[in-house]
Amino acid sequence: MEAVADRLRMAEQAFKKARAAGVPIVFGSGATSATIPHGIGADQFAYFVKWGMTPAQALATATVNGAAILGMDKKLGRIAPGYFADIVAFDPKTIGDRATYEKPHQYSTGVRHVWVNGVQVLKEGEHTGEKPGMVVRGPGWHGVQN
């Protein structure tokens, strides 16, 4: 665990230097991937707040900041008509993260409702059968159209 603590200290230093220099912080950018394994990425929010962001600024790293970096802030990053958005509803008293460093691929508990692009896909903790997700490609994508 000492190696993890060392990586967290380095990630905190890099995070603070980047913010001080005006670098936009984007959730899931990979900057902390060696520190925060896949599956427990939501912990980034807590670290961002611990390292100096407000909760609203931390949330923006996963919404408006990411959309702006991708040049897609007219389609993504907000809950508004015409935008692609996913919403997760939960009770903070029952939500739980079961993922650990040893077992990062564990589902959270307490998630009751999820909407993807305005369609409910999880209702009272059960999948509705709906699959409204889609690939949203940015302006830099030049591949084959589906």
N, C-alpha and C positions, 0 to 999 in steps of 0.2 A: 504493500500500500504506500510505501515511501515514494516509489516511482510515480504513483498517481498524484500524490501531494506535490511533488516536484513539477509535474506537468501542469497541474492546476495553477501553481504559482507563475509558471512561464506564460500560461494562457491569460492570466489576470494582467500581467505586465504588458503583454502584447495588446490586449483589449484596451487597456487604459492609454497606451501610447497611440493607438489607432484613433480612439475618440478624441484625444487631445489634438491630433493632427487634422481632425475633421473628416476622417475616413468613414463612409457610411457603414454601419454595422448591419449585417444581414444574418438572420437566423439560419442555421443549417449550412453555412457557407463552407464548412469543412475546417475552419480555423481551429476548432476545438475537437476535431474528430479523434485525435489520438488520446484526448483526455476524457471525452464523453462518448462512449461507444454507441454504435447504432442500436436503437431500441430504447435508449433513455435520454434521447435528445431534448425532451421537454425540460430536463434539468437545466438546460442553457438559460431559460427564463430566470430561474432563481439565481444563477451565477451572475447574469447581466445586472439584476437588481442589486445583488450583494456588492458588485463591483462599481456601482454608481448610477445606474439608470433608474428612472422611475418605472413602476409597473407598466404604465402606458407606453413609455419609450421601448421597453423590452418587447411588448406586444407588437409594436410597429416594426420591429426587426423581422417579424414573420409575416407581415402584411404589406403595408405601404412601402417600406424600404426595399423589400425584395422585388416588388412589382416595378418600382422605379429603376432599380439596377438593371432589370431585364428589359426596360423600355416598354413595359406593358401596363403602366399605371392608368390607362384608360379602359382596361378590361379586368384587372386584378387588384387585389390589395384592399378592397373596401366592400362593405355590405351595402349595396346600392343597386337600383334598377339597372340592368344591362351589364352588370359585373358578374364574373364567375366567382362564387364564394361557397365555402363549406362552413357549417356551424355545428359545434358540439355543445350540447346542453347537459349539465351534470349538477349534482348537489355537492357543494364543497365538503359536506360532512361525510359523504360516502365515497368520494373519489379516492382512488389509491393507485399508486404506481408500484407494481410488483416486480418490475425489472431491476436487476442489480448488475454490478460489474461482471459477476460470474455468470449470470443468466440474463443477458440484456433483451432477449426476444420474448418477453412476457407481456400479455395484454394488461392494460389498466383495468381496474374495477370501478364500478359506479357510473360509467357512462350510460346514460339512459336514452338519449335522443341524438341523432345526427342527421343533418341535411346536407346534401351535396347538390350544388347548383339549383337550390330551391326545392329539391325533392327529398322527402324524408326516407332515409335508408335504414335507420335504426329507430325503433319505436319501443319504448319500455324495455330496452336492452335486447330486443330481438330484431334480426335483419328482416326488412320488409320484402326483400326480393328485388327491389329496384336497384338499378345500376346506372345512374345518370352521369357518372364521371366521364370525363373526356380529356384528351390531350389538348392543351392550349399552347400553341407554338408562338414564339416571339418573332420579332422582326429579323433576327439573325438566322433563322432557320431557312435552309434552301433545299430541303430534301424532297422526296416524292410526296405529292398530295394524296391523301386517302380518299 
